Structures are given as structure tokens and as C-alpha cells.
């Protein structure tokens, strides 16, 4: 605006604006000072927000109207933005999701014909409610034979028991070509993925929110949870450090035949 010269007779203001690519209205604009009423409203908004920092502009608008102050929600939003105020609430941790992406793999089972044993293994975790709390049950299953290869009952969701169960299955059976899991932290961690890569096993992850991608394991948990008395026996065997895999395979034999 300092380049505009109203006293320059050789060039009109209109041509000066055209040469400088400026809008004439911006040259004549005069900022309107905040009215005393708006300042009072802004102070009131600040007081409300300090008392209830989880209030957003809609809630603050409703409170102001309840107190007899007629105001539009858009004006409340503008005043809050000028004061850099916003509702405090838990937000999605997008950085955490981005950091976890390096250990996420595509779903490899779509339209795949599983026609032999040790072609694809899969696993999942289910929880069992007890009087003392929860225990977490992991089972590794061969998707062709529906045979339970390894299982583990844990009182926590730490990744160590998952890796230990995987190591046991890899030691006792021929290695699969593909291993499919969901995107749980236990199955996207370095220990789990590095072990599979070391054995040249392709890693497959279910799509986000796609429970049917791991339908065989989901069916297994449904079968197991329908037979509550069997669960108690499995828990007892685990406490006695006995092998519960044979029992688990026996109660799912009928389901494997029906598939």
C-alpha cells in the first residue's frame, strides 16, 4: 500500500491499482475496532472455558443463550479462534498410527486357494473371563487342516507369550508359506515379524476392521467359548503344565469335518 501515491498526477489511482494487481477496496478498508459488547462476550466466553475447558463453541453458545445473551454460534467460534480457545478432549494419536505402519503388511489370502497343509497358518487372541479377572488365549491354526499347532494361556497381553508360542510351532512342524494375523501390536512388533522373516515366511495382515479376513480363528473361538466346561479343563491343564493342544483339537474335530 505504501507504493500507492494519491498525488501522482501522471497515473490515476485506478491504473496504479491495476499495475500493482491490488484491489481498491483493500486500500480504502479501515479496521473496525472491537465493540465493548463483543469484549464483554469474549470475557464471558473465556470465563466459561476456564471453568469447563471441555466445552466447545456449540456448548458455550447454548450456555450464553441460557443466560440471556443472544448470539450466533458462528460468532462464538470466531471469538474463540481469536483467543486461541478450543475444547480439550482426547484426540486420535495419528503419529502413533503412522509410526506403526512400517510393520503392516497386505492381506495375501484374498482369492487364494488353500489346498495343502502348511500352506497358510493363522492365529488370534481371545479372552476368557474368570472370577479373578481375564486370561488371554492364543492358538496357532493350520487353515487347511484346521489343526491347532500350538497354544498358550497368558494372564497378560504382552508380546512375549505370542512369540514363544510361534517358536514352539515352528520347531515342531514344517514351516508355512504364509502366516496371517490381525494388526494387533503383538503381531506387528519387531520380535514377531523378524522371526517370520528369518524363516522366509510371508506375512499377511487382515484389513483394518475386517474380522472376516480371519474367519477360521473367529470360528474356533466361537466353538471354544460355546463349551465353557472345556475351557475350565484347559485352564486346569495349563496350570498343571500339561499339554492342552490335543484336547483343543478334539473339541474342534467335528467343526473341521463340517467345513
N, C-alpha and C positions, 0 to 999 in steps of 0.2 A: 504494500500500500504506500510505502514511502516513495516509490517511483512515480506515483501519480502527482502531476503538477497542475493545479487548477489555474495558475496564472500563465501557463504556456499557451500563447495565442495561436501559434502555428499548427497546433494539433488539438482538436477538441477532446473533451473527456471521453466521449464515446469511442473515438478512434484509439485513444490511449488504452482503454479497457480491452478493445479488440486486439491490439498489438501484444498486450500482456496476458491475453487469454484469461481475463478476470470478469467476474460477474459484478455488475454495477450495484446490485443490492447489498453485496458484502462490503462495499466501500461506504455506503450510507448507513449500514447497520450500527445501532447503538445498543449495547448490552443493557438489559433491564435489570435493575437491582432487585434482589430478593425482598419480597414484601415482608412486613412484620408478622403477618398471619402465617406465611409459609415457614418463617423462622420458628414460630411457636409450635407449629405442627411438627417440624423437624426435631425440635427438642423433645416433644412428646413421644415421637417415634423412637428416639434414642433411649428415653427412659423405659419404654415398654420392652425394647430389645435387650437392655441391660438386665431387666428383671427376668425375661424369658428369652434367652438367646436362640432358642429352638423355634421361635415364631418366624414365619416367612411373611412376605408382604401381604398375602391374602388374609392371614390371621390377624395381622396388625390392622389392616383396613377394617375388618369386622369389629375389632375392639374399639377403634376410633369411632365408628358409626354407633356402636352401643353407648358410647359416652357422649353422643350428640354432635360429633364432628362430621359434617357431610364432606366426604372426599372420595375421589375415584381411586381404584386400586392401581391404576397406571401412574398416578401422581405419587402414591406411596412408594411404588417401585423406583421411580426416578429419584426421589429424595433419599431412599436407602442406598441407591447406587452412588449418589453424590457423596454420601457419608461412608461409603465402602462397608455397608452392613449387609449381612445375609444370614439366613438361618443356619445354625450349626447342627449337622446330623451326619451319621456315618455314610460315607460315600464309597463307591466301588474302588477297590485298590487295583487300578488299571496297570500300574507299574509292575505289581507283583505278577499279574497275568502275563504281561509281556516278557518278564524275566523267565517265566516257566515255559515259554513257547519253544525254547531250544530243545527240550526233551519231549516234544509232542510229535507223533508220527501219524501218517494217514491210515485210514481203515482199509485193510487189504482183503477183507473177506467178501466184499460185495461181488455177487455173481460168481464166486469161487466154488467149484465143485470139490468138496472134501471127500475123497474116495479111498483113503487108506489111513491106517493108524499112524500116529506120529507125524501127520501132515500139519495139523494145527492143534496147539494146546491153548487153553484159556483159563483164566482164574478170576475170582471176585471175592469180596469180603462181605459177610453178613454178620449181624449182631444178634446175640441171644440174651434176652432179659433174665436176670436172676434176682433173688432177693437182695443180694449184696450189691447189685449194680448190673453192668453189662460185661459180657465177654465177646470176643470177636473171632469169627471162624473163617479161615481161608482154605480153599480147596482148589487144587490144580486138576483140570479135567482134559482128557483127550476128546476132541469134538467128534471124531468118527466113531469110536467105540463107546463113548460116554463113560469111560472108566476113570475112576478117581486115582490119580497117580501119587499125590502127596497132599497132606492136610496138616493144619496146625490150629490150635486153640490158644488165643492170647488174651491177656487182660488189658492190653493197651493197643493203640493203633500205630505204634512205631514201625518204621520200615524194616527193622532188623528181622522180625519173625517172617516177613514175606520173602526176603532174600534167602533166609535159612531154608524155608520150605521149597523154594525154587532149586537151591543147591541139592537138596535131597532127591528131588525128582530127576534132575539132570544126571545125578550119579547112578540112579537105579534103572533108568530107561534110555532108550535111543532118543537122541535129541530131535525135536520137531523142526520143521522148516519155518513155521510162523508161530509166534506167540501173541495172542490177543488179550488185551485188558481194557479197562476203562481208563480215564485220565486222572485217577486218584494220585495223590502225592507219593504214595508208596510205589507206584508203577511208572512214575516219570522221574524219579530220583536217579542220581548217578549210579548208585550201587546196583540197582535192578537193571537199568539199561546197559551198563558196562558189562555185566555178567552175560547178558544175552548176545551182545556184540562180540564178546570174546569167543562165544560158541558158534558164531556165524548164523545166528537165528534172527530172522526178520521180525521186526517189532511192529505190531498193529495196535492202534488205539481206537476205541469206539468214538463216534462223533459226540460232541457236547450235547447232552440232553437226549441221547439216543439209547435208551435202555434196551431196545430190541436188538441192538447190534451184538449184545452178549446174552442172547435169549437162553442159551443152553444152561449157563450158570444160574440165570434167574429161575429157570425151571427146576434146577437142582435145589435151590434154596426153598422154593415153594414145597417141593416134596419133603425135604428135611423138616421144615417148620410145621408141616401138617402132622408130623409124627413126633409129638412132644416127648413122649416117653423114650423114644430112641435118643433124643438129644441128651437126656439125663444120663443115659448109659454111656454116650460118647464122652461127656464131661467127666464121668467117673473113670473111664478107661484112661483118659488123658492125665488125670490126677495120679493114677497108678502107673503112669508112664508106659502104658500098653498101646499096641497099635490099633487105632480106630479106623484105619482105611478099609480093611476088609468088611467091617460092619457097615460102613457108609456105602460101600459098593453093593452090599447085599440088599440094602433097603431101596436102592435105586435101580435094581436089575429089572424090575417089572416096567419101569418107565423107559428104560433103554430099549426093551423089546417092543414097546408100543410106538416108538419113534420110527 
